[in-house]
Amino acid sequence: MADPEKRGSMSGSDDAGTIASPLQSQSFWNYLNTEVDTKECTGPLAAFCFMTGFIDAISFSSVFVWCGFQTGNFVQLSLALARLFSVGPGGAIDQTFHRADQQALTSLLAFNLGAFIGRLGDRIGSQKRIWLVFGTFLQTLFTMAAALTIWKSGQPSVADDRGDPSWTNALSFVCLAFMSMSLGTQGIIGKRLNTQFTTTIVLTTVWVELMADPRLFYRKKVITRDHKLIAASSLFIGGFVSRAILDKIGSAGALGVGTGVRLLITVSWLFVPGKKAVSKSAK
């Protein structure tokens, strides 16, 4: 029969060789305050890209404005300003602030407001689990608010012509603002994680980096290439799924589905592995 000292040494060696799960070794609050391993964030970030396509398909189908791709909206505003210096037939000058330009400005301002709110993560810790959960939940609330406002507006979901947007009343502008805010907050979260998915919003840089990747045609696994392809594919699928849902149940219903997807992404951050602690001997 083993003496107590041997049993103590045996149990101690067993404990040293056992890796406890985060929830076993620390409180849930401490677990929330740990940083995630950015290399393990592929799932939530791919879902972010999906939501970019999902949200943009809804806004473009109704007002031909991209809630996430603010380059086009910014250029559109420059064209609106240039019209003031354009003299038409008979010396007429178009001084009207067109509704499409109003919607582009609304989206641009709201997007930047959402991104500014996302700076809160810099104080909390941009890669801490608690911020990723809270920041994604904020996006969920913004998307839910967009669904409620467009439902109350009573506006149709799909425009027949670029010059005749289907969203025209004040509540539809509020909806557009909430949709853009959700993507603004999403973008800064993606940016701070500093992965191949970049902001999860704008794919122009992703396409350029993909084409410039020296290992573009390698047959084996290449993270720098594969994650960019996942981002582009997820965004494309998001747009496709969104339009299919939009045709069936309208903008409010589609945004309701988007709210549910965002809530699932919120919960998913709880299961992303944390950063591995660096042992003193490895330093």
Salt bridges, closest charged atoms under 4 A:
GLU35 OE1 - LYS275 NZ 2.89
ASP94 OD2 - ARG83 NE 3.79
ASP94 OD2 - HIS98 NE2 2.95
ASP101 OD2 - ARG83 NH2 2.35
ASP122 OD1 - ARG192 NE 2.76
GLU209 OE1 - LYS228 NZ 3.67
ASP226 OD1 - ARG225 NE 2.79
ASP247 OD1 - ARG243 NE 3.11
